[in-house]
Amino acid sequence: MRAVIQRVSTASVTINGEVKSAIGLGFMVLLGIEAADNEEDTEWLCGKIAQLRVFADEAGLMNKSLQEVDGEVLVVSQFTLHASYKKGNRPSFIKAARPEQAIPLYEYFISTLSKLIDKPVATGTFGADMKVALVNDGPVTILMDTKNKE
């Protein structure tokens, strides 16, 4: 499971010209689910995101978590995070989980993260053509991969 976590001042996802979800200060999370992923990967990743301390404290240092700043989260599924690009110029997505596996893990990710931060998590729509807008604050962008926990 791979995630691109961006600290944002605002973020939104639009589908068919209508805003599906929008948040203020918080995290925009692009989530890629691999065929080898499971609930244990989800729990580890959600725990890391919920406790990630990248918001400014009173001294301006990145020392506060999402909960400490009453931040929000927007999660958008993105199978292209598992692109293989070593051969040729057209990426392969063979490692990305098929929808029948990915959708339950995506939903489990959202519910697990929501419980950990004690508030609803905004989402896109799995598999939809989405237009994502965000203002990356910092910029702060963190890449996490459950296959690289060490």
Secondary structure by P-SEA (a helix, b strand, c coil): cccccccccccccccccccccccccccccbbbbcccccaaaaaaaaaaaaaccccccccccccccccccbbbbbbbbbcccccccccccccccccccccaaaaaaaaaaaaaaaaaacbbbbbcccccbbbbbbbccccbbbbbbccccc
